[in-house]
Amino acid sequence: MSSLKPVRGTHDLWGEDILKHLMIVEVARRMSANFGCQEIATPIFEFTQVFSRTLGDVSDIVNKEMYTFPDRGNDELTLRPEGTAGIARAFISEGMSQLTPLKFFYQGPMFRYERPQKGRQRQFHQLGVEFIGSPSHIMDIEVISLASVILNELGIKNYQLDINSIGDSESRTNYREALVQYLEKYKNDLSEDSKKRLIHNPMRILDSKDTKDQEIVAEAPMLSHFLNINSKTNFDSIIHGLENLNIGFNLNEKLVRGLDYYCHCVFEFKTQDLGAQDAILAGGRYDGLIELMGGPSTPAVGFAAGIERLALLCGKTLVSPRPTHLIPLGEAAEKSCVQICYQLRKENLLVDMSYSGNMSKRMKKANKSNAKYAIMIGDEELKKQNATVKNLDDGQQQTIAFSKLSDFLKTSKN
Ligand code: HAM
């Protein structure tokens, strides 16, 4: 039955994988809170227009990758391919415009119908932030520095930060004209994808992965020469801000990003450790998005990182607390152990007991669970209301009254 396999491009997260996933989210959540972020969770599906009108009609995501379906009420819905558009929608529908500046942290599953490979799934998870409400370059610097703090805290070192400015819409219109004029000369040599992009979205040709396209754009007019004063000043301030914080970066004139809502500063943290899927975290400014969706003109900047990609790069994992394992010997003791477990758990202690097996089997289970203590209770212990407590690290045993067990476990170090 093929339906018993996970759908292509999706994965079950469990065991070590989910521990790492949770640790990554926890680190990012904590670091974001240090920057003043509050958490937001928007729905996993939205009306299709939330994405189709904002990410770009000709973007790969909208054109080829969205999971779109009519629901039973014939509403056209889409599983979110990214988090930014949903948060912009929430900003408008929840009437948040009086509350700016707002800083949000989010995380959760995203869906894109892409060709699966290492680091690229159809259901994947992102964590990200959106800082909403200020056009100041300081907001860009804060967002980029938060990204770098998260990667550092995760112990991820082998990466490069690429940044670029795609300017405001005036700068981009002027640039697009010059770029098209240049590319028209090489029209027949461009890849099939780039031929289409020449008509709808020529700037995307700049970051084409096709080698012939890359040769052609190497000589193309430079975007930086078309930035107007406002765009240039804004970008220079960001660059100086990053230098001030000692955050290394590489100016990459060809970085344009695949989503339509960006303006001014865009950035990508890339690694060479993941093969073709080199982007681990990416984002930029999107001052026009909220207005485009029907809200008040509201500048914003943010980023998202692929949690699976971070997990592939991150050696750390969640250190789970060590449990205490109860081992009953006999029926009466079993009953009593269930009660003791219940009581200790109510006191916020991590205790477990196996459901069956003889003493040696249960002891093996205790060792396997990485328990620090095994608490053994048989008829003799029941009579005296004392438990035999064995330290599984050094093999030492001691007797502790049932009534003192909780104090003992609370004060003993793991
Ligand atoms: P994005 O570049 O499309 O930007 O995705 C951000 C990150 O999500 C990528 O750098 C990558 O790590 C991860 N990612 C994307 N697609 C996949 C996939 N199929 N499998 C695994 N990981 C993937 C955005 O999504 C923007 N919303 C970022 C942003 C936030 N811009 C402003 N605010």
Residues whose N, C-alpha, C, O or C-beta is under 5 A from the ligand:
A	BS01	HAM	E82 G83 T84 R112 E114 G119 R120 Q121 F124 V129 A279 I280 L281 A282 G283 G284 G302 F303 A304 A305 G306 R309
